[in-house]
């Protein structure tokens, strides 16, 4: 084997080993989806922009705003205000770990499976249904609503279905229920409450929050515009007053100039020419007065 062939084989082997070694790193950075839209949201402390790729392990924080993440070709996750969540992905599904706030799942009857975990409570869309579900963490409780389709809820091995139009609240376990020490979520029916028509922070609340925020912005803009209009009106009034004063002054100056011209013309006629037919012609309806020895016009 030639030296040239030996070197080529070593280079190829190095590349192959490098590719194999990089597989775990790539697996740890599996793509969750992409950002469809956001407002006042960050990932890893960086502002979240449309079309940003979300990876497994990323942490999302939404302040006074909203974030919409597209998962796969058709699933959507909508994160409401004051929400903190992170993402995990394995071979079969995407999991959202909800630490606080609320999230809505919009999931067709097929495509990438999505799951929300809030503490020990796990929520997934039921198979075979187009699903719109909402999950919120409120004062230590987990509130779950099914707007469309059906949700399967698992709380430490206890599973139940939440049908369309139904809302349940899973309250934290008390110390007695836990058997002392530790924290956890209630797994028995006594800790699961059915609440019809409860208002959970999800898509509707998010949109309402955005509307309120925009209304506040519009109100602020309207107040600013009103103040600017008032200031402009005051400026216009001042300008109008100044213009009126200027016109009055101009009229007065014009009258004074006319009177000066009248006396000057009459004086010119009287002393320069001394002719009855003077070159200066007074305005219509006026005539030059008599002129005395002192150069004053008399009656």
C-alpha positions, 0 to 999 in steps of 0.5 A: 500500500502506498503512503498516499493511500495510507494517509487517505484511509487515516483521514477517512477513518478520522472523519467517520469516528468524528461523525459517530462521536457527534451523534449523542450531541446531536441527539441531545439537541433534537429539534422541538419545532419553531416559533410561529409568533411571540411577544415579550418572550425569551429562550435562554435569556435571548429575545424570541423571534419568529422562525427561531428553532426550539431545541430539546433542553431549551427553556422558555419564559413569557412575561406580559405576552405570548409565544406560539411554538409549532411542533411538527407539521400541524401541532401548536403550543401556545404559552400565555403570560407569566409562563416558564416552561422547558422542552424535551424530546424523545423518539416518540413525543415532545414533552413540555415541562410546565413550571408556572403559567399556562399552555394550550395544546392544539393537536390534530388527530395525527402527527407528532405526539405532545405531552404537558407535565405539570409537577407529577401530573401528565396530560396528553391528547387522546388518540383519534381526536382533534384536540384543543386542551389547556393546562394551567398552574394556579396557586399550586393546583393544576387546572386542565380543560378540554375545549375540543377532543379529549385529554388523558390525565395521569396523576401518579398512576391514576388516569382519567379522561377529560372530555370536551367541555370539561375542566378538572382541578388537581389540588396538591396533596396535604401532609396527611394525604402524602403520609408525611414529608415530601411534596406531590400531587393528589392522586385520588378522586378527592383531590380532583374537582370537576368545574364546568365553564371555569376560565383557564388561562389559555388561548382565550385568556392569552388573546384577551391579554393581548387585546388588553395590552393593545387597548392600553397602548391605543389608549396611551397613544390616544391620550398622547395624540390628544395632548399633542392636538391640544398643544397644537391648538394652543400654538395655533391660537397663539399664532392666530393672535399674533397674526391678528396683532400683526395685521392690526399693527400693519393696518395702523402703520398703513394708516400712519403712512397714508396720513404722512403721505397726505400731509407731505403731498399737500405740503409739497403742493403748497411750498414747492410748486405754489400752483393751484393745480398741484402735482399731488392729488389727495385721495377721493373725498379729501382736500388739502387743508390751509397752511399757515405761516408756521407750517401748521395746517389750520382749520 
